[in-house]
Amino acid sequence: MNSSGKGTGTFQAGAFRRRMTWVFGLQFLTVVITSVMGVYNAAPLAAVIAVIVLTTALAWLATQREWRPISSLARLINDWDERKPDPDALQPQRLARNTDADIASLARGLHGFATRIAGYNQRERNFTRDASHELRSPLTVIKMSVDMLAEEESLSDFGNRSVRRIQRATREMETLVEALLILARESDPGVDTERFVVNDVLVQELDSARDLLAGRAIELQLQEPARFALKGSRRVFSVLCWQLIRNACQQTEKGRVVITVFPGMVAFSNHASVPAAADGATPLRVHGADRHGFELAIAQRISDRFEWPLELQTLAGQENIARIRFPHPLPADALAAE
């Protein structure tokens, strides 16, 4: 006889099938014998019916008893709390000794899976906590130092340009860290609690982007034919918009980036300005739509994570458009009235 075991418990392979075979075999035999006795008037009809009903009830009770370990596992999985996992509840050692080996194997697999999930959750918390502190702290020091350095009147033009580049790189690094931390977390605490007006967040992001684009021949414009609000994470939306603004700015070296707010949708488009070539000179290079850029990769992952569909389109005239749709927009006026 085959058996399998781990730890202190030993479980027989096929025990469930054998016991079910005995239960239904005995039930079938009893029904046949009782029916034959009834046909030949060896037993009264009432007694035959009573025996058949009693046999069926006993078979049902035996089946329920054999199904109990599976029901227990199902209840454990149904009541499983990912935030407070308890892998020990799925240990095969907690099963009865007469449990079928297949059920014990299922419990063993669930226990191993739950243990890995618990370890993953712990590593996620450790990573996001450590990364949040160890990356943000030096970035804060760099920002403060650069701001103090920018106030120095003795800096040369080259020094001022270098300071602006450091400020821009620091801002981009901050946004990148924020985006990666958002994606690293299993859930964001502000996803279901915040309400904000999309247009207000875009105004703030464009103000920050204009400071970082100082010295570049790119004009940022916000068009607002509509206003709407969202219920979700303002920080996540801000990071998503910054990634799309940055991607649009990288599509051209000179021109306009237009952000347009439609009902339930925000569009980011770049309008490149290509000067005519003179005396055989090479015209200013215009980037084509880059669907594999890092900014779009981050934006796509945020879009998938929070179910905000992202659409990319390339039109004639060097115009590239990224549209982000929001399935459940809220009226901006209703939010202002609260």
C-alpha positions as a Markdown table, in Angstrom:
| # | Residue | x | y | z |
|---|---|---|---|---|
| 1 | Met | 0.0 | 0.0 | 0.0 |
| 2 | Asn | 1.3 | 3.4 | -1.0 |
| 3 | Ser | 1.5 | 6.1 | 1.6 |
| 4 | Ser | 3.0 | 9.6 | 1.9 |
| 5 | Gly | 3.9 | 11.6 | 4.9 |
| 6 | Lys | 5.7 | 14.7 | 6.1 |
| 7 | Gly | 6.4 | 15.7 | 9.6 |
| 8 | Thr | 4.4 | 13.8 | 12.2 |
| 9 | Gly | 1.5 | 12.8 | 10.0 |
| 10 | Thr | 1.2 | 9.7 | 7.7 |
| 11 | Phe | -1.5 | 9.8 | 5.0 |
| 12 | Gln | -2.7 | 6.9 | 2.9 |
| 13 | Ala | -3.0 | 7.4 | -0.8 |
| 14 | Gly | -6.5 | 6.6 | -2.2 |
| 15 | Ala | -8.1 | 6.4 | 1.3 |
| 16 | Phe | -10.9 | 8.7 | 0.3 |
| 17 | Arg | -11.8 | 6.7 | -2.8 |
| 18 | Arg | -11.7 | 3.4 | -1.0 |
| 19 | Arg | -14.0 | 4.6 | 1.8 |
| 20 | Met | -16.4 | 6.1 | -0.8 |
| 21 | Thr | -16.3 | 2.7 | -2.6 |
| 22 | Trp | -17.3 | 0.9 | 0.5 |
| 23 | Val | -20.0 | 3.4 | 1.4 |
| 24 | Phe | -21.7 | 3.3 | -2.0 |
| 25 | Gly | -21.1 | -0.4 | -2.5 |
| 26 | Leu | -22.8 | -1.3 | 0.8 |
| 27 | Gln | -25.6 | 1.1 | 0.0 |
| 28 | Phe | -26.1 | -0.5 | -3.4 |
| 29 | Leu | -26.0 | -4.0 | -1.9 |
| 30 | Thr | -28.5 | -3.1 | 0.8 |
| 31 | Val | -30.9 | -1.5 | -1.7 |
| 32 | Val | -30.7 | -4.5 | -4.0 |
| 33 | Ile | -31.3 | -7.1 | -1.2 |
| 34 | Thr | -34.2 | -5.0 | 0.3 |
| 35 | Ser | -35.8 | -4.5 | -3.1 |
| 36 | Val | -35.6 | -8.3 | -3.9 |
| 37 | Met | -37.2 | -9.1 | -0.5 |
| 38 | Gly | -40.0 | -6.6 | -1.3 |
| 39 | Val | -40.6 | -8.1 | -4.8 |
| 40 | Tyr | -41.0 | -11.6 | -3.4 |
| 41 | Asn | -43.1 | -10.4 | -0.4 |
| 42 | Ala | -40.4 | -11.4 | 2.1 |
| 43 | Ala | -40.7 | -8.0 | 3.7 |
| 44 | Pro | -43.5 | -5.5 | 3.8 |
| 45 | Leu | -43.3 | -2.5 | 1.5 |
| 46 | Ala | -43.1 | 0.0 | 4.4 |
| 47 | Ala | -40.1 | -1.8 | 5.8 |
| 48 | Val | -38.4 | -1.8 | 2.4 |
| 49 | Ile | -38.9 | 1.9 | 1.9 |
| 50 | Ala | -37.7 | 2.6 | 5.5 |
| 51 | Val | -34.5 | 0.6 | 4.9 |
| 52 | Ile | -33.8 | 2.3 | 1.6 |
| 53 | Val | -34.3 | 5.8 | 3.2 |
| 54 | Leu | -32.1 | 4.8 | 6.2 |
| 55 | Thr | -29.4 | 3.5 | 4.0 |
| 56 | Thr | -29.4 | 6.6 | 1.9 |
| 57 | Ala | -29.2 | 8.8 | 5.0 |
| 58 | Leu | -26.3 | 6.8 | 6.4 |
| 59 | Ala | -24.4 | 7.0 | 3.1 |
| 60 | Trp | -25.0 | 10.8 | 3.0 |
| 61 | Leu | -23.7 | 11.2 | 6.6 |
| 62 | Ala | -20.6 | 9.1 | 5.7 |
| 63 | Thr | -19.9 | 11.2 | 2.6 |
| 64 | Gln | -20.3 | 14.4 | 4.7 |
| 65 | Arg | -17.8 | 13.1 | 7.2 |
| 66 | Glu | -15.3 | 12.2 | 4.5 |
| 67 | Trp | -15.7 | 15.6 | 2.8 |
| 68 | Arg | -15.1 | 17.5 | 6.1 |
| 69 | Pro | -11.3 | 18.0 | 5.5 |
| 70 | Ile | -11.9 | 19.5 | 2.1 |
| 71 | Ser | -14.6 | 21.9 | 3.5 |
| 72 | Ser | -12.2 | 22.9 | 6.3 |
| 73 | Leu | -9.5 | 23.8 | 3.7 |
| 74 | Ala | -12.1 | 25.7 | 1.6 |
| 75 | Arg | -13.2 | 27.8 | 4.7 |
| 76 | Leu | -9.5 | 28.6 | 5.5 |
| 77 | Ile | -8.9 | 29.8 | 1.9 |
| 78 | Asn | -12.2 | 31.8 | 1.9 |
| 79 | Asp | -11.3 | 33.5 | 5.2 |
| 80 | Trp | -7.7 | 34.2 | 4.2 |
| 81 | Asp | -6.5 | 37.7 | 5.0 |
| 82 | Glu | -3.6 | 38.8 | 2.8 |
| 83 | Arg | -2.7 | 41.6 | 5.2 |
| 84 | Lys | -2.5 | 39.1 | 8.2 |
| 85 | Pro | -1.4 | 35.8 | 6.6 |
| 86 | Asp | -1.2 | 32.8 | 8.9 |
| 87 | Pro | 0.6 | 30.0 | 6.9 |
| 88 | Asp | 0.6 | 27.7 | 10.0 |
| 89 | Ala | -3.2 | 27.3 | 9.7 |
| 90 | Leu | -2.5 | 25.3 | 6.5 |
| 91 | Gln | 0.1 | 22.9 | 8.0 |
| 92 | Pro | -0.5 | 19.3 | 7.0 |
| 93 | Gln | 0.4 | 18.2 | 10.5 |
| 94 | Arg | -3.0 | 19.6 | 11.6 |
| 95 | Leu | -4.9 | 17.1 | 9.5 |
| 96 | Ala | -6.3 | 13.9 | 10.9 |
| 97 | Arg | -4.1 | 10.7 | 10.4 |
| 98 | Asn | -6.8 | 9.1 | 8.3 |
| 99 | Thr | -6.9 | 12.0 | 5.9 |
| 100 | Asp | -6.4 | 11.0 | 2.2 |
| 101 | Ala | -2.9 | 11.7 | 0.8 |
| 102 | Asp | -4.4 | 13.8 | -2.0 |
| 103 | Ile | -6.0 | 16.1 | 0.5 |
| 104 | Ala | -2.8 | 16.3 | 2.5 |
| 105 | Ser | -0.8 | 17.0 | -0.7 |
| 106 | Leu | -3.2 | 19.9 | -1.4 |
| 107 | Ala | -2.8 | 21.3 | 2.1 |
| 108 | Arg | 1.0 | 21.0 | 1.8 |
| 109 | Gly | 0.9 | 22.9 | -1.5 |
| 110 | Leu | -1.3 | 25.6 | -0.1 |
| 111 | His | 0.9 | 25.9 | 3.0 |
| 112 | Gly | 4.0 | 26.4 | 0.8 |
| 113 | Phe | 2.2 | 28.9 | -1.3 |
| 114 | Ala | 1.0 | 30.8 | 1.7 |
| 115 | Thr | 4.5 | 30.8 | 3.2 |
| 116 | Arg | 5.9 | 32.3 | 0.0 |
| 117 | Ile | 3.2 | 34.9 | -0.1 |
| 118 | Ala | 3.8 | 35.9 | 3.5 |
| 119 | Gly | 7.6 | 36.2 | 2.7 |
| 120 | Tyr | 6.9 | 38.3 | -0.4 |
| 121 | Asn | 4.7 | 40.7 | 1.6 |
| 122 | Gln | 7.3 | 41.1 | 4.3 |
| 123 | Arg | 10.0 | 41.8 | 1.7 |
| 124 | Glu | 7.7 | 44.3 | 0.0 |
| 125 | Arg | 7.2 | 46.1 | 3.2 |
| 126 | Asn | 10.9 | 46.1 | 4.0 |
| 127 | Phe | 11.8 | 47.3 | 0.5 |
| 128 | Thr | 9.3 | 50.1 | 0.4 |
| 129 | Arg | 10.2 | 51.3 | 3.9 |
| 130 | Asp | 13.9 | 51.2 | 3.3 |
| 131 | Ala | 13.8 | 52.6 | -0.2 |
| 132 | Ser | 11.5 | 55.4 | 0.9 |
| 133 | His | 13.8 | 56.5 | 3.6 |
| 134 | Glu | 17.2 | 55.7 | 2.1 |
| 135 | Leu | 16.4 | 57.3 | -1.3 |
| 136 | Arg | 14.3 | 60.3 | -0.2 |
| 137 | Ser | 16.7 | 61.5 | 2.5 |
| 138 | Pro | 19.7 | 62.1 | 0.2 |
| 139 | Leu | 17.4 | 63.6 | -2.4 |
| 140 | Thr | 16.1 | 66.1 | 0.2 |
| 141 | Val | 19.7 | 67.0 | 1.2 |
| 142 | Ile | 20.6 | 67.5 | -2.5 |
| 143 | Lys | 17.5 | 69.7 | -3.1 |
| 144 | Met | 18.3 | 71.9 | 0.0 |
| 145 | Ser | 22.0 | 72.2 | -1.0 |
| 146 | Val | 21.2 | 73.1 | -4.6 |
| 147 | Asp | 18.6 | 75.7 | -3.5 |
| 148 | Met | 21.2 | 77.3 | -1.2 |
| 149 | Leu | 23.7 | 77.2 | -4.0 |
| 150 | Ala | 21.3 | 78.8 | -6.5 |
| 151 | Glu | 21.1 | 81.9 | -4.2 |
| 152 | Glu | 24.8 | 82.5 | -4.4 |
| 153 | Glu | 25.3 | 85.7 | -6.4 |
| 154 | Ser | 28.9 | 84.9 | -7.4 |
| 155 | Leu | 28.0 | 82.0 | -9.5 |
| 156 | Ser | 29.0 | 82.2 | -13.2 |
| 157 | Asp | 26.6 | 81.6 | -16.0 |
| 158 | Phe | 28.0 | 78.1 | -16.4 |
| 159 | Gly | 27.5 | 77.5 | -12.6 |
| 160 | Asn | 23.8 | 78.7 | -12.9 |
| 161 | Arg | 23.2 | 76.3 | -15.8 |
| 162 | Ser | 24.7 | 73.5 | -13.8 |
| 163 | Val | 22.6 | 74.3 | -10.8 |
| 164 | Arg | 19.5 | 74.2 | -13.0 |
| 165 | Arg | 20.5 | 70.9 | -14.5 |
| 166 | Ile | 21.0 | 69.4 | -11.0 |
| 167 | Gln | 17.6 | 70.8 | -9.9 |
| 168 | Arg | 15.9 | 69.2 | -12.9 |
| 169 | Ala | 17.6 | 65.9 | -12.4 |
| 170 | Thr | 16.7 | 65.9 | -8.7 |
| 171 | Arg | 13.1 | 66.6 | -9.5 |
| 172 | Glu | 13.0 | 63.8 | -12.1 |
| 173 | Met | 14.7 | 61.5 | -9.6 |
| 174 | Glu | 12.1 | 62.3 | -7.0 |
| 175 | Thr | 9.3 | 61.6 | -9.4 |
| 176 | Leu | 10.9 | 58.3 | -10.5 |
| 177 | Val | 11.4 | 57.1 | -6.9 |
| 178 | Glu | 7.8 | 58.0 | -6.2 |
| 179 | Ala | 6.6 | 56.1 | -9.2 |
| 180 | Leu | 8.6 | 53.0 | -8.4 |
| 181 | Leu | 7.5 | 53.0 | -4.8 |
| 182 | Ile | 3.8 | 53.2 | -5.9 |
| 183 | Leu | 4.3 | 50.3 | -8.3 |
| 184 | Ala | 6.2 | 48.3 | -5.7 |
| 185 | Arg | 3.4 | 48.4 | -3.1 |
| 186 | Glu | 0.7 | 45.9 | -3.4 |
| 187 | Ser | -1.9 | 48.5 | -2.6 |
| 188 | Asp | -1.8 | 52.3 | -2.1 |
| 189 | Pro | -3.5 | 53.6 | 1.0 |
| 190 | Gly | -4.9 | 56.7 | -0.7 |
| 191 | Val | -6.5 | 54.9 | -3.7 |
| 192 | Asp | -10.1 | 54.9 | -2.2 |
| 193 | Thr | -10.0 | 57.9 | 0.1 |
| 194 | Glu | -8.9 | 61.0 | -1.8 |
| 195 | Arg | -11.0 | 63.2 | -4.0 |
| 196 | Phe | -9.4 | 65.8 | -6.2 |
| 197 | Val | -10.0 | 68.0 | -9.2 |
| 198 | Val | -7.9 | 66.8 | -12.2 |
| 199 | Asn | -7.5 | 70.3 | -13.5 |
| 200 | Asp | -5.9 | 71.6 | -10.3 |
| 201 | Val | -3.3 | 68.8 | -10.3 |
| 202 | Leu | -2.5 | 69.5 | -13.9 |
| 203 | Val | -1.9 | 73.2 | -13.2 |
| 204 | Gln | 0.6 | 72.3 | -10.4 |
| 205 | Glu | 2.4 | 69.8 | -12.6 |
| 206 | Leu | 2.7 | 72.2 | -15.5 |
| 207 | Asp | 4.1 | 74.9 | -13.1 |
| 208 | Ser | 6.8 | 72.4 | -12.0 |
| 209 | Ala | 7.5 | 71.3 | -15.6 |
| 210 | Arg | 8.0 | 74.9 | -16.8 |
| 211 | Asp | 10.6 | 75.5 | -14.1 |
| 212 | Leu | 12.4 | 72.3 | -15.2 |
| 213 | Leu | 12.1 | 73.2 | -18.9 |
| 214 | Ala | 13.7 | 76.7 | -18.5 |
| 215 | Gly | 16.1 | 77.3 | -21.3 |
| 216 | Arg | 14.4 | 74.8 | -23.7 |
| 217 | Ala | 12.3 | 76.0 | -26.7 |
| 218 | Ile | 9.2 | 74.1 | -25.5 |
| 219 | Glu | 5.9 | 75.8 | -24.6 |
| 220 | Leu | 3.5 | 74.1 | -22.2 |
| 221 | Gln | -0.2 | 74.8 | -22.6 |
| 222 | Leu | -3.3 | 73.7 | -20.7 |
| 223 | Gln | -6.6 | 73.6 | -22.4 |
| 224 | Glu | -9.7 | 73.0 | -20.3 |
| 225 | Pro | -12.9 | 72.5 | -22.3 |
| 226 | Ala | -14.0 | 70.3 | -19.3 |
| 227 | Arg | -13.4 | 70.0 | -15.6 |
| 228 | Phe | -13.9 | 66.8 | -13.6 |
| 229 | Ala | -12.7 | 65.2 | -10.4 |
| 230 | Leu | -11.5 | 61.7 | -9.4 |
| 231 | Lys | -11.8 | 59.5 | -6.4 |
| 232 | Gly | -8.4 | 57.9 | -5.9 |
| 233 | Ser | -4.8 | 58.8 | -5.2 |
| 234 | Arg | -3.8 | 62.4 | -6.0 |
| 235 | Arg | -0.1 | 61.4 | -5.8 |
| 236 | Val | -0.5 | 58.5 | -8.3 |
| 237 | Phe | -2.3 | 60.8 | -10.7 |
| 238 | Ser | 0.4 | 63.4 | -10.3 |
| 239 | Val | 3.1 | 60.9 | -11.1 |
| 240 | Leu | 1.2 | 59.6 | -14.1 |
| 241 | Cys | 0.8 | 63.1 | -15.5 |
| 242 | Trp | 4.4 | 64.0 | -15.0 |
| 243 | Gln | 5.5 | 60.8 | -16.9 |
| 244 | Leu | 3.3 | 61.7 | -19.8 |
| 245 | Ile | 4.3 | 65.4 | -19.8 |
| 246 | Arg | 8.0 | 64.4 | -19.7 |
| 247 | Asn | 7.5 | 61.9 | -22.6 |
| 248 | Ala | 5.7 | 64.5 | -24.7 |
| 249 | Cys | 8.6 | 67.0 | -24.1 |
| 250 | Gln | 11.1 | 64.4 | -25.2 |
| 251 | Gln | 9.3 | 63.9 | -28.5 |
| 252 | Thr | 10.6 | 67.2 | -29.8 |
| 253 | Glu | 13.4 | 69.6 | -29.3 |
| 254 | Lys | 11.3 | 72.7 | -30.2 |
| 255 | Gly | 7.5 | 73.2 | -30.2 |
| 256 | Arg | 4.5 | 73.0 | -28.0 |
| 257 | Val | 3.1 | 70.4 | -25.6 |
| 258 | Val | -0.6 | 70.7 | -25.1 |
| 259 | Ile | -2.5 | 69.1 | -22.3 |
| 260 | Thr | -6.3 | 69.0 | -22.9 |
| 261 | Val | -8.9 | 68.0 | -20.4 |
| 262 | Phe | -12.0 | 66.3 | -21.9 |
| 263 | Pro | -14.9 | 64.8 | -19.9 |
| 264 | Gly | -13.4 | 61.7 | -18.3 |
| 265 | Met | -10.1 | 62.0 | -20.3 |
| 266 | Val | -6.8 | 63.9 | -20.4 |
| 267 | Ala | -4.8 | 64.1 | -23.6 |
| 268 | Phe | -1.1 | 64.9 | -23.9 |
| 269 | Ser | 0.1 | 66.0 | -27.4 |
| 270 | Asn | 3.3 | 67.4 | -28.7 |
| 271 | His | 3.3 | 69.8 | -31.7 |
| 272 | Ala | 6.8 | 70.0 | -33.1 |
| 273 | Ser | 8.1 | 73.1 | -34.8 |
| 274 | Val | 10.5 | 72.2 | -37.5 |
| 275 | Pro | 12.3 | 75.2 | -39.1 |
| 276 | Ala | 13.1 | 75.0 | -42.8 |
| 277 | Ala | 16.6 | 74.1 | -43.8 |
| 278 | Ala | 18.7 | 76.9 | -45.1 |
| 279 | Asp | 21.8 | 76.6 | -47.3 |
| 280 | Gly | 21.6 | 72.8 | -47.2 |
| 281 | Ala | 21.7 | 72.8 | -43.4 |
| 282 | Thr | 20.1 | 69.8 | -41.7 |
| 283 | Pro | 16.7 | 70.8 | -40.2 |
| 284 | Leu | 16.1 | 70.4 | -36.5 |
| 285 | Arg | 15.6 | 66.8 | -35.6 |
| 286 | Val | 12.2 | 65.8 | -34.4 |
| 287 | His | 11.7 | 62.6 | -32.4 |
| 288 | Gly | 9.1 | 60.1 | -33.6 |
| 289 | Ala | 6.7 | 58.6 | -31.1 |
| 290 | Asp | 8.6 | 56.4 | -28.7 |
| 291 | Arg | 6.3 | 53.7 | -27.5 |
| 292 | His | 9.1 | 51.9 | -25.6 |
| 293 | Gly | 10.5 | 54.9 | -23.5 |
| 294 | Phe | 11.0 | 54.5 | -19.8 |
| 295 | Glu | 8.4 | 57.3 | -19.1 |
| 296 | Leu | 5.7 | 55.5 | -21.1 |
| 297 | Ala | 6.7 | 52.2 | -19.5 |
| 298 | Ile | 6.0 | 53.7 | -16.0 |
| 299 | Ala | 2.8 | 55.4 | -17.2 |
| 300 | Gln | 1.6 | 52.1 | -18.7 |
| 301 | Arg | 2.2 | 50.2 | -15.5 |
| 302 | Ile | 0.4 | 52.8 | -13.5 |
| 303 | Ser | -2.4 | 52.7 | -16.0 |
| 304 | Asp | -2.7 | 48.9 | -15.8 |
| 305 | Arg | -2.5 | 49.0 | -12.0 |
| 306 | Phe | -5.2 | 51.5 | -11.4 |
| 307 | Glu | -7.4 | 50.6 | -14.4 |
| 308 | Trp | -7.0 | 54.0 | -16.2 |
| 309 | Pro | -6.7 | 52.9 | -19.9 |
| 310 | Leu | -3.8 | 54.6 | -21.8 |
| 311 | Glu | -4.0 | 55.1 | -25.6 |
| 312 | Leu | -1.1 | 56.1 | -27.8 |
| 313 | Gln | -1.6 | 57.6 | -31.3 |
| 314 | Thr | 0.7 | 59.1 | -33.9 |
| 315 | Leu | -0.7 | 61.7 | -36.4 |
| 316 | Ala | 0.6 | 63.4 | -39.4 |
| 317 | Gly | 2.7 | 66.5 | -38.8 |
| 318 | Gln | 4.9 | 65.0 | -36.1 |
| 319 | Glu | 2.0 | 65.0 | -33.6 |
| 320 | Asn | 2.0 | 62.3 | -31.0 |
| 321 | Ile | -0.9 | 61.9 | -28.6 |
| 322 | Ala | -1.3 | 60.0 | -25.3 |
| 323 | Arg | -4.8 | 59.8 | -23.9 |
| 324 | Ile | -5.6 | 58.6 | -20.4 |
| 325 | Arg | -9.2 | 57.7 | -19.8 |
| 326 | Phe | -10.9 | 57.5 | -16.4 |
| 327 | Pro | -13.9 | 55.2 | -16.2 |
| 328 | His | -15.5 | 56.8 | -13.2 |
| 329 | Pro | -15.1 | 60.6 | -13.3 |
| 330 | Leu | -16.9 | 62.9 | -10.7 |
| 331 | Pro | -18.3 | 66.4 | -11.3 |
| 332 | Ala | -15.9 | 69.0 | -10.2 |
| 333 | Asp | -18.7 | 71.2 | -8.9 |
| 334 | Ala | -20.0 | 68.6 | -6.6 |
| 335 | Leu | -16.5 | 68.2 | -5.0 |
| 336 | Ala | -16.2 | 72.0 | -4.6 |
| 337 | Ala | -19.5 | 72.1 | -2.8 |
| 338 | Glu | -18.4 | 69.5 | -0.2 |
